[in-house]
Amino acid sequence: MSVMEDTAIFAGGCFWCMVKPFDTMPGIKKVVSGYTGGHVANPTYEQVSSHTTGHTEAVKITFDPEVISYEQLVQIYWQQTDPTDAMGQFQDRGDNYRPVIFVKNDAQRKIAEASKKKLAETGMFDKPIVTQIEDAKPFYPAEEEHQQFYRKNPLRFQMEEAGGREKFVKEHWQHVKQER
């Protein structure tokens, strides 16, 4: 039994839709919805939604690097987002929904940057890859009603996914085998 633990922070639109793809993977210990990248301590959903705090909705993933690598998490991340859309994801628009890989150290930065470069070189997209790679800032867990939303509110979650994310992911990523 491994006692190794590491964290990764990803933003890719509504945090509700970013939990399930990671939560169901072997080696994932916890996925928390929250806010990061802004200038207000302990922001609320309403404050973040007002676009005045600078925060982005994100997920903080606690994982066992002996079971799943950071590199694999980055691959899963790409396959949940539209990396060509800088100001939101699918029906979720605005700076609080922008796609960002928040890195906590040089090792994560190197992996994220190499992965972004490799994705750009594939030619899969007809527009540039605009997902940002930024230094991690304090992460504030969202309110309890936003945690594990896909489990608590499956019908509303399905409607959220049907807002373009599910179709985009199928169209662009179905041919790519997810690395596990």
Helices and strands as residue ranges (DSSP letters): E 6-11, H 15-23, E 28-36, H 45-49, E 56-63, H 70-78, E 88-89, E 92-93, G 95-97, E 100-103, H 106-122, E 132-135, E 139-141, G 144-146, H 149-152, H 154-161, H 165-173
